[in-house]
Amino acid sequence: MKRILFMLTTIFLLTACNEGKKADTRTTVIDDVDSTFEYKVDRFADIEILRYPVPGFNSLPLAQKELIYYLSQAALEGRDILWDQHNRYNLTIRRVCEGIYENYMGDKSTGDWKNFETYLKQIWMANGIHHHYSEDKIMPLFSEDYFVKLVKSVDPGRMPFRDGMAADETLSEILPVMFNPAVMPRRMSQAPGTDIVQTSAVNFYEGVTQKEVEDFYNAMKDPNDNTPVSYGLNSKVTKVNGVVTEQVWKLDGMYGKAIERIIGWLEKAAAVAENDHQKQTINSLISFYKTGNLNTFDDYSVQWVTDTTSRVDFINGFIETYTDPMGLKGSWESMVNFKSIEASERTRTISENAQWFEDNSPIDDRFKKEEVKGVSAKVITAAILGGDCYPATPIGINLPNADWIRRDHGSKSVTIDNITFAYDKAAEGNGFKEEFMWSDAERERAKKYGTLTDNLHTDLHECLGHGSGKLLPGVSTDVLQAYASPLEETRADLFALYYLADPKLVELGLLPDQEAYKAEYYSYIMNGVMTQLTRIQPGKQIEQAHMRNRALISRWVIEKGAADSVVVLKERDNKTYVVVNDYDKLRSLFGQLLSEVQRIKSEGDFEAGRNLVESYGVKVDPALHAEVLSRYEALNIAPYKGFVNPVYKLVTDENGKVTDVTISYDENYVDQQLRYSRQYSVLPLKN
């Protein structure tokens, strides 16, 4: 699970003192990064592209730098897999647009051309033609006729087709997908009462209905299996001669050309692994890619989660299911990172006390884990982002997702230090707090404690929230279907929110006092009920899982606490603000909702889960929405952020022996996207 967060406050990181009595609120020190480091790279539409530093990389031993290099190459080779998973026309549209961008010789000063450039940048950000967050199709601001003119003005030999007839055939196929708002309007549809498989534009299913998919996988499941595989995680479901079947993503199957190259880099990485455990983990992943066997994937996941000694770590594969309406198919993603030693002290403290948090959770004892196993957490420095972690990236991750592996072997949680630092540097002086916070009291609290509690919330969310609780025997992990992801994120957020106000955190030295948690409480509710609305187009509802989670929590506590005015919305000077009147009662409400959400997950109560999400997490107040959009526009803040990666290069001697790995930060957004398309694009146009 990934924590995707809209950064609200100035970032500073907390390092817990070993003796556990006083919190260290020092500003993060990013070493070996020049003070002139440029964080802002590009700005277009509703998006700002940033650059992140990789502090400490140059100080790593050569073997670890070489390992990072090979893993980073493997992280980039899966890019086209994600594009194709998002929509079966994505690769064609991207390659046609890139062919135009690089080879069009006409007038590039017109408004139409500028709109074309913006469209290309938008689909790069989204890894496809649907918005990376809202799921809506990105509609071009240039005409269909203008696009046809661009295509036909470019030498066909420089396009992904060979002659005029092929160009016409390609255009007839992609023009409705690009320009007709009724064709594939949403990447993932979650509308109640509809066939969410047939109305979703993702390429996980073709020619099948929702019921056929449900029947197909239900026939595989054994309700008595205590260690079930993640059914359907690495396959596309289609029909062959009228029979529902899977096209498995593996070396000799679908996406085989890209997977072959991923394997090649993983083999190089295994040869320079830090230790035997890490080498075995990488080799298990290679075996999974070769066979497509989900039991092998579970073996790999167990080996990965139990490797807690290697400093360099990675994610690579079909993992998160957020973009599948059925909650089954894993989007391809990757991240390479290394442990931030000093900052990881706070997560070590949390991990060591995992059983105390589980035992004292405000949920029914039936749903508590008797023994919390293998909870490990660390603060990391991201070295490369790939697949579904690029250009937009999470700030916290907790894996693996299989409940039985978490139960029997534990989980691994990370908070991504240098990404949050880059967010902070880019947000300095943007006026957000002055515009949206009720008074100086909230602003001062945010300034003093905001990033500390925000990072601690991420730690608790990833390290303990996702790893807490258990399913009752016989309850399937996918019974909640499309509501599983927002409810799981709700559960993890509530766990973190509830414990942020617990005196135990002060006792452990994770917070300096009992006032600090209020900064996160206020920012969280303000974001959930108001400021995250900047990410939604007028007239639209909330679709993204994390946004639904935050709206659900915020609206539920406002409603349930209304009699005591625990949290209220107040107007001043025709502007709406969140006002928290009783922080103690707010914590109690968080606990009550956590208890109910855990019950829903543990019992597999689909109806209760659907009602909770649909009642509190979906609908948008149009008047409040319009107000927030207007206030946000005046601040000129892009609601979405993406990143460019650093560039790594091997340095070798005359005999080909690696002597160093260099890192540079001078590649811009456009050049990086075009280079990635040239260097890491081997899949057919359609798969």
C-alpha positions in Angstrom: 0.0 0.0 0.0 1.2 3.5 -0.8 0.5 6.7 1.1 -0.1 9.4 -1.5 -0.1 12.7 0.3 -0.9 16.3 -0.7 1.9 18.1 1.1 0.6 20.9 3.2 3.3 22.0 5.5 7.0 22.8 5.8 9.0 19.6 6.0 11.3 18.8 8.9 12.0 15.3 10.1 12.0 13.9 13.5 14.7 11.7 14.9 13.7 9.9 18.1 16.3 9.9 20.9 17.2 6.4 22.0 16.4 7.2 25.6 12.9 8.0 24.5 12.0 11.1 26.5 12.5 14.1 24.2 11.8 14.6 20.6 14.4 16.1 18.2 12.7 18.6 15.9 15.8 19.6 14.0 15.4 20.5 10.3 16.5 17.7 8.0 20.1 18.1 6.9 20.5 17.1 3.3 24.2 16.5 2.9 26.2 16.7 -0.3 23.5 18.6 -2.1 24.5 22.1 -3.3 22.6 25.0 -1.9 21.9 26.1 -5.5 20.0 22.8 -6.2 17.1 23.6 -8.4 13.9 21.8 -7.2 11.5 23.2 -9.8 11.7 21.9 -13.3 8.5 22.6 -15.3 4.9 23.8 -14.9 1.9 23.1 -17.1 -1.8 22.5 -16.8 -2.5 21.6 -13.1 1.0 20.0 -12.6 4.4 21.1 -11.4 7.4 19.0 -12.1 10.1 18.9 -9.4 13.6 17.4 -9.0 14.7 15.5 -5.9 18.2 15.2 -4.5 19.7 11.8 -3.5 21.8 12.8 -0.5 24.4 10.3 0.6 24.7 8.5 -2.7 28.2 9.7 -3.4 29.3 8.4 0.0 28.1 4.8 -0.6 30.6 2.0 -1.2 31.1 1.3 -4.9 29.3 -2.1 -4.7 26.2 -0.5 -3.4 26.3 2.2 -6.0 26.7 -0.4 -8.7 23.8 -2.4 -7.3 21.6 0.8 -7.3 22.6 1.4 -11.0 21.5 -2.1 -12.1 18.3 -2.0 -10.1 17.5 1.5 -11.5 17.8 0.2 -15.0 15.4 -2.6 -14.2 13.1 0.0 -12.7 13.0 1.9 -16.0 12.5 -1.0 -18.3 8.9 -1.6 -17.1 7.7 1.8 -18.1 5.7 0.7 -21.2 4.1 -2.1 -19.2 2.3 0.4 -17.1 1.3 2.6 -20.1 -0.3 -0.5 -21.7 -2.0 -1.6 -18.5 -3.7 1.8 -18.2 -5.2 1.6 -21.7 -4.6 -0.5 -24.8 -4.2 2.6 -27.0 -1.8 4.4 -24.8 1.4 3.3 -26.5 0.1 4.1 -29.9 -1.0 7.6 -28.9 2.2 8.4 -27.0 4.4 7.2 -29.8 2.5 9.2 -32.4 2.6 12.3 -30.3 6.3 11.9 -29.6 6.9 11.4 -33.3 5.1 14.7 -34.0 7.0 16.5 -31.2 10.4 15.5 -32.4 9.8 15.7 -36.1 7.2 18.4 -36.9 8.8 21.2 -38.9 5.9 23.7 -39.0 5.0 26.7 -36.9 5.6 26.0 -33.2 4.5 29.4 -32.0 0.8 29.0 -32.3 -1.7 28.4 -29.5 -2.6 25.0 -31.0 1.0 23.9 -30.8 1.4 25.0 -27.2 -1.8 23.1 -26.4 -0.3 20.0 -28.1 2.9 20.3 -26.1 0.8 20.6 -22.9 -1.2 17.5 -23.8 1.9 15.5 -24.4 3.3 16.6 -21.0 0.1 15.7 -19.3 -0.1 12.1 -20.7 3.6 11.6 -19.8 2.7 12.6 -16.2 -0.3 10.3 -16.2 1.4 7.4 -18.0 -1.5 7.5 -20.4 -4.5 9.5 -21.6 -6.4 9.4 -18.3 -5.5 11.8 -15.5 -3.2 10.1 -13.0 -5.4 11.1 -10.1 -8.9 11.9 -11.2 -9.1 9.0 -13.6 -10.9 11.2 -16.2 -9.7 11.2 -19.8 -7.5 14.2 -20.6 -9.3 16.1 -23.3 -7.0 17.9 -25.8 -7.3 21.6 -26.1 -6.5 21.4 -29.8 -8.9 20.2 -32.5 -9.0 16.8 -34.2 -8.4 18.5 -37.5 -5.2 20.1 -36.2 -3.9 16.8 -34.9 -4.6 15.1 -38.2 -2.7 17.9 -39.9 0.3 17.4 -37.6 0.4 13.7 -38.1 0.3 13.9 -41.9 2.9 16.7 -42.0 5.6 14.4 -40.5 7.6 12.0 -42.6 5.9 8.6 -42.1 9.3 6.9 -41.7 9.7 8.8 -38.5 6.4 7.8 -37.1 5.2 4.4 -35.6 3.7 3.4 -39.1 5.3 3.0 -42.5 3.1 4.7 -45.1 0.1 6.9 -45.7 -2.4 4.0 -45.5 -1.0 3.0 -42.1 -1.2 6.5 -40.9 -4.9 6.6 -41.9 -5.6 3.3 -40.2 -3.8 4.5 -37.0 -5.7 7.8 -37.0 -9.1 6.0 -37.5 -8.3 3.9 -34.4 -7.0 6.6 -32.0 -9.0 9.7 -33.0 -12.2 8.6 -31.2 -10.2 7.5 -28.2 -8.5 10.9 -27.9 -11.2 13.3 -28.9 -14.6 11.7 -28.3 -15.5 12.3 -24.6 -17.9 9.4 -24.6 -15.2 6.9 -25.7 -13.3 5.4 -22.7 -14.1 8.4 -20.5 -12.7 7.0 -17.3 -9.6 4.9 -16.7 -11.3 3.1 -13.8 -15.1 3.3 -13.3 -16.6 2.7 -9.8 -20.1 3.9 -10.5 -22.6 1.8 -8.4 -25.0 -0.3 -10.5 -22.8 -0.4 -13.6 -20.5 -3.1 -15.0 -17.3 -1.7 -13.6 -15.2 -4.0 -15.8 -16.8 -3.0 -19.1 -17.0 0.7 -18.2 -13.3 1.0 -17.2 -10.7 1.9 -19.8 -7.9 -0.1 -18.2 -6.3 -2.9 -20.2 -6.8 -5.5 -17.5 -9.9 -7.0 -19.2 -11.1 -7.3 -22.7 -14.4 -8.8 -24.0 -15.5 -9.9 -20.6 -18.1 -8.7 -18.1 -17.8 -8.1 -14.4 -19.8 -11.2 -13.6 -17.6 -13.3 -15.8 -14.5 -12.1 -14.0 -16.0 -12.7 -10.6 -17.1 -16.2 -11.6 -13.7 -17.0 -13.1 -11.8 -16.2 -10.0 -14.4 -17.5 -7.5 -14.0 -20.9 -9.2 -10.3 -20.8 -8.3 -10.6 -20.0 -4.7 -10.5 -22.4 -1.8 -12.2 -20.9 1.2 -10.2 -23.2 3.4 -6.8 -22.0 2.0 -5.1 -20.1 4.8 -2.3 -18.9 2.5 -4.0 -18.0 -0.8 -2.2 -16.6 -3.8 -3.1 -13.1 -5.1 -5.5 -14.4 -7.7 -5.2 -12.5 -11.0 -2.4 -10.2 -9.9 -0.3 -10.7 -13.0 -2.6 -11.3 -15.9 -5.1 -9.8 -18.3 -8.5 -11.6 -18.5 -10.0 -12.1 -22.0 -11.8 -14.7 -24.0 -10.3 -17.3 -26.4 -12.9 -19.1 -28.5 -15.6 -17.9 -26.1 -13.8 -19.2 -23.0 -12.7 -16.8 -20.3 -8.9 -17.1 -19.8 -5.8 -15.3 -18.6 -2.9 -13.8 -20.5 -0.2 -14.0 -18.0 2.5 -11.3 -17.8 5.7 -13.3 -17.9 8.9 -13.9 -19.9 7.2 -16.0 -22.6 3.8 -14.4 -22.3 2.3 -10.9 -22.4 4.8 -8.1 -21.9 7.6 -10.6 -22.5 10.0 -8.3 -24.4 10.0 -5.8 -21.5 10.2 -8.5 -18.9 13.2 -10.0 -20.6 15.1 -6.7 -20.2 14.0 -6.3 -16.6 15.4 -9.8 -15.9 18.7 -9.0 -17.6 19.3 -6.0 -15.2 18.1 -8.0 -12.2 20.7 -10.7 -13.0 23.4 -8.1 -13.0 22.0 -6.8 -9.7 22.0 -10.3 -8.2 25.7 -10.6 -9.0 26.6 -7.6 -6.9 24.0 -8.1 -4.1 25.0 -7.0 -0.6 24.4 -10.5 0.9 23.1 -14.0 0.2 19.6 -13.2 1.4 19.3 -10.2 -1.0 20.7 -12.3 -3.8 18.2 -15.0 -3.2 15.4 -12.4 -3.1 16.4 -11.0 -6.5 16.7 -14.5 -8.0 13.2 -15.4 -6.7 11.8 -12.3 -8.4 13.6 -13.4 -11.6 12.0 -16.8 -11.3 8.6 -15.2 -10.9 9.1 -13.1 -14.0 10.1 -16.2 -15.9 7.3 -18.5 -14.8 4.4 -16.1 -13.9 3.7 -18.5 -11.0 2.0 -16.6 -8.1 3.3 -19.1 -5.5 6.7 -18.0 -6.6 5.7 -14.4 -6.2 4.7 -15.2 -2.6 8.0 -16.9 -2.0 9.7 -13.8 -3.3 7.5 -11.5 -1.1 8.4 -13.5 2.0 12.1 -13.3 1.2 11.8 -9.6 0.5 10.0 -8.7 3.7 12.4 -10.7 5.8 15.5 -9.0 4.4 15.9 -6.3 7.0 19.7 -6.0 6.9 20.5 -4.9 3.4 20.9 -1.1 3.1 19.9 -0.9 -0.6 16.4 -2.1 -1.2 13.9 -2.0 -4.1 10.3 -2.6 -5.3 9.8 -4.1 -8.7 6.8 -5.8 -10.2 3.0 -6.1 -10.3 2.1 -4.8 -6.9 -0.7 -2.2 -6.2 -4.3 -2.8 -7.3 -5.6 0.8 -7.1 -6.3 1.2 -10.8 -8.2 -2.1 -11.2 -12.0 -1.7 -10.6 -12.0 -5.3 -9.3 -9.0 -4.7 -7.0 -7.1 -7.7 -8.4 -4.6 -6.7 -11.1 -1.2 -5.3 -10.0 0.0 -2.2 -11.8 3.7 -2.4 -12.6 5.9 -0.2 -10.4 9.4 0.1 -9.1 11.5 2.2 -6.7 15.1 1.8 -5.7 16.3 3.2 -2.4 18.7 3.0 0.4 18.3 3.4 4.1 18.7 6.8 5.8 20.5 5.6 8.9 19.9 8.4 11.4 16.3 9.2 10.4 15.3 5.6 10.7 15.7 5.7 14.5 12.1 6.9 14.9 10.7 4.1 12.7 12.8 1.6 14.7 11.1 2.8 17.9 7.7 2.4 16.3 8.5 -1.1 15.1 9.8 -2.2 18.5 6.5 -1.2 20.1 4.2 -2.6 17.5 2.6 -5.1 19.8 1.7 -2.4 22.3 -0.1 -0.4 19.6 -2.0 -3.5 18.5 -3.0 -4.5 22.0 -4.3 -1.0 22.8 -6.1 -0.4 19.5 -9.8 0.7 20.0 -11.1 -2.3 17.8 -12.8 -5.5 18.8 -10.4 -8.0 20.4 -11.6 -10.6 17.8 -9.8 -8.5 15.1 -6.5 -8.0 16.9 -3.4 -9.9 16.1 -2.3 -12.0 19.1 1.3 -11.7 17.9 2.5 -9.0 15.6 5.3 -10.5 13.5 8.1 -9.0 11.5 7.1 -5.4 11.5 10.1 -3.4 10.1 10.2 0.2 9.2 12.8 2.7 8.0 13.3 6.1 6.5 14.7 5.8 3.0 16.3 7.9 0.3 14.8 7.3 -3.1 17.4 6.7 -5.8 15.1 6.1 -8.8 11.3 6.1 -9.4 9.7 3.8 -12.0 6.4 2.6 -13.3 3.5 3.6 -11.1 5.9 5.5 -8.8 6.9 7.9 -11.6 6.5 10.8 -12.3 4.0 11.0 -9.4 5.3 9.2 -6.4 4.1 8.2 -2.9 5.8 9.4 0.3 5.3 6.2 2.2 4.9 2.5 1.3 3.9 -0.6 3.2 4.3 -4.0 1.6 3.6 -6.8 0.9 -0.1 -6.6 0.3 -1.0 -10.3 0.9 -2.7 -10.5 4.3 -1.4 -13.9 5.1 2.2 -12.9 4.5 1.7 -9.9 6.8 0.1 -12.2 9.4 2.8 -14.8 9.3 5.9 -12.9 8.3 5.3 -9.3 8.8 5.5 -6.2 6.7 8.1 -3.6 5.6 7.3 0.1 5.8 9.2 3.0 4.5 8.9 6.8 4.6 10.7 8.5 1.7 12.9 11.3 3.2 14.2 13.1 0.2 10.9 13.2 -1.6 9.2 15.0 1.3 12.2 17.3 1.5 11.9 18.2 -2.1 8.1 18.9 -1.7 9.0 21.2 1.2 11.7 23.2 -0.7 9.4 23.7 -3.6 6.5 24.9 -1.4 8.4 27.6 0.6 6.4 30.8 0.8 3.4 29.7 -1.2 0.8 31.3 1.1 -1.2 28.2 1.6 -1.5 28.3 5.4 -2.3 32.0 5.4 -5.2 31.4 3.0 -6.8 28.3 4.4 -6.1 28.0 8.1 -8.6 29.6 10.5 -6.2 31.6 12.8 -2.7 32.2 13.8 -3.0 29.5 16.4 -3.4 26.8 13.7 -0.6 28.4 11.6 1.8 28.6 14.5 1.1 25.0 15.4 1.6 23.9 11.8 4.9 25.9 11.7 6.2 24.4 14.9 4.9 20.8 14.7 3.4 20.3 11.2 6.0 18.3 9.4 7.0 16.4 12.5 3.5 15.1 12.9 2.9 14.7 9.2 5.9 12.4 8.9 5.0 10.6 12.0 1.5 10.1 10.6 3.1 8.5 7.5 5.3 6.3 9.7 2.3 5.1 11.8 0.1 4.7 8.7 2.6 2.6 6.8 4.4 0.8 9.6 1.5 -0.1 11.9 -1.8 0.9 10.3 -1.6 -1.3 7.2 -0.1 -4.1 9.3 -2.6 -4.0 12.1 -5.7 -6.2 12.6 -6.6 -9.5 11.0 -9.3 -11.1 8.9 -11.7 -13.6 10.4 -11.2 -17.2 9.1 -12.8 -17.7 5.6 -12.9 -14.0 4.7 -11.4 -13.3 1.3 -9.0 -10.4 0.8 -10.9 -9.2 -2.3 -14.5 -9.4 -1.0 -14.8 -5.6 -0.7 -14.0 -5.3 -4.5 -13.7 -1.6 -5.6 -14.1 -0.4 -2.0 -11.2 -2.4 -0.7 -8.5 0.2 -1.4 -10.3 3.3 0.0 -11.4 1.4 3.1 -7.8 0.0 3.6 -6.4 3.5 3.3 -9.1 4.8 5.7 -8.2 2.1 8.2 -4.5 2.9 8.1 -5.1 6.6 8.3 -7.4 6.2 11.3 -4.9 4.0 13.1 -2.2 6.7 12.7 -4.6 9.6 13.6 -5.8 7.8 16.8 -2.3 7.1 18.1 -0.9 10.5 17.2 -2.7 11.9 20.2 -1.7 9.1 22.6 0.6 10.0 25.5 2.6 6.9 24.5 4.2 8.9 21.7 5.5 11.5 24.1 6.8 8.7 26.4 8.6 7.1 23.5 10.2 10.5 22.5 8.4 10.6 19.2 6.6 13.8 20.0 7.8 16.6 22.2 4.5 17.2 24.0 0.7 16.6 24.0 0.1 19.7 21.9 1.9 18.6 18.8 -0.7 16.1 17.4 -3.2 18.9 17.0 -1.2 20.2 14.0 -1.9 17.0 12.0 -5.5 16.7 13.2 -6.3 20.2 11.9 -4.4 19.8 8.6 -5.9 16.4 7.9 -9.5 17.5 8.3 -8.9 20.7 6.4 -7.4 18.7 3.5 -10.1 15.9 3.6 -13.1 18.2 3.6 -11.7 21.2 1.7 -8.3 21.7 0.1 -8.0 18.3 -1.6 -11.0 19.4 -3.8 -8.5 21.4 -5.9 -7.7 18.0 -7.5 -11.2 17.5 -8.8 -12.7 19.1 -11.9 -16.0 21.0 -11.4 -19.0 18.8 -11.6 -17.0 15.6 -10.8 -17.2 13.3 -7.8 -14.3 11.9 -5.8 -12.9 8.8 -7.4 -9.3 8.3 -6.3 -8.9 5.8 -3.3 -6.8 8.1 -1.1 -9.0 11.1 -1.7 -12.1 9.0 -0.9 -10.4 7.9 2.3 -9.6 11.4 3.5 -13.1 12.7 2.6 -14.8 9.8 4.3 -12.9 10.3 7.6 -13.3 14.1 7.6 -17.0 14.2 6.7 -17.9 11.3 9.1 -16.3 13.0 12.1 -17.9 16.3 11.3 -21.3 14.7 11.0 -21.0 12.4 14.1 -19.6 15.3 16.2 -22.1 17.9 15.1 -24.1 17.7 18.3 -21.1 18.8 20.3 -19.6 21.0 17.6 -16.4 19.0 17.7 -15.4 20.1 14.1 -17.4 22.8 12.3 -17.1 24.7 9.0 -17.2 28.5 9.7 -17.5 31.4 7.3 -15.5 34.6 7.5 -15.3 37.3 4.8 -17.2 34.9 2.5 -14.6 32.2 2.9 -15.0 28.8 4.6 -12.6 27.5 7.2 -12.3 24.4 9.3 -12.5 25.0 13.1 -11.7 22.2 15.6 -13.4 22.9 18.9 -12.6 19.7 20.8 -9.5 17.8 19.9 -10.1 15.1 22.6 -13.5 14.3 21.3 -12.1 14.3 17.7 -9.7 11.6 18.7 -12.5 9.6 20.2 -14.4 9.9 16.9 -11.4 8.6 15.1 -11.3 5.6 17.4 -15.0 4.9 16.8 -14.6 5.0 13.1 -11.5 2.9 13.2 -13.4 0.2 15.1 -16.1 0.1 12.5 -13.8 0.1 9.5 -11.7 -2.7 11.0 -15.0 -4.7 11.6 -16.0 -4.2 7.9 -12.6 -5.5 6.7 -12.3 -8.3 9.2 -15.8 -9.6 8.5 -15.8 -8.8 4.8 -19.0 -6.7 5.2 -19.3 -5.5 1.6 -22.7 -3.6 2.1 -21.5 -1.7 5.1 -18.2 -0.8 3.4 -20.0 0.4 0.2 -22.4 2.5 2.2 -19.6 4.1 4.2 -17.6 5.0 1.1 -20.6 6.1 -1.0 -22.2 8.2 1.9 -19.1 10.0 3.0 -16.2 9.6 0.5 -17.7 10.3 -3.0 -19.9 13.3 -3.2 -18.7 16.9 -3.6 -20.4 20.1 -2.4 -20.4 22.2 -5.6 -20.5 25.5 -3.8 -17.6 24.7 -1.5 -15.7 23.2 -4.4 -16.0 26.3 -6.5 -14.9 28.4 -3.5 -11.8 26.3 -2.9 -10.8 26.3 -6.6 -11.1 30.1 -6.7 -9.0 30.6 -3.6 -6.4 28.1 -4.8 -6.2 29.7 -8.2 -5.3 33.0 -6.6 -2.3 31.4 -4.9 -1.1 30.0 -8.3 -0.2 26.6 -6.7 -0.3 23.5 -8.9 -2.4 20.9 -7.1 -0.3 18.0 -8.5 3.4 17.4 -8.3 5.6 15.0 -10.3 9.3 14.4 -10.5 12.2 13.9 -12.9 14.8 11.3 -12.0 18.5 11.8 -11.6 20.7 10.3 -14.2 23.2 7.5 -13.2 26.2 6.5 -15.3 28.7 3.7 -15.0 32.4 4.7 -15.1 34.7 1.9 -16.2 38.4 1.5 -16.8 40.1 0.3 -19.9 39.3 -3.3 -19.0 35.6 -2.6 -18.6 35.8 -2.9 -14.8 33.3 -0.5 -13.0 35.2 2.1 -11.0 32.4 4.4 -10.1 28.8 5.4 -10.6 28.1 9.1 -11.1 24.8 10.9 -10.5 23.7 14.1 -12.2 20.6 16.3 -12.0 20.6 18.3 -15.2 18.1 16.4 -17.3 14.8 18.2 -17.8 11.3 16.8 -18.0 10.9 16.7 -21.8 14.3 15.3 -22.5 13.9 12.6 -19.8 10.5 11.5 -21.2 11.8 11.4 -24.7 15.0 9.5 -23.7 13.0 7.0 -21.8 10.8 6.4 -24.8 13.9 5.8 -27.0 15.8 3.7 -24.5 13.2 1.7 -22.6 10.4 1.0 -25.2 10.3 -2.4 -26.7 6.7 -3.5 -26.5 4.3 -3.6 -29.5 1.9 -0.8 -30.0 -1.0 -3.0 -28.6 -0.7 -5.9 -26.3 
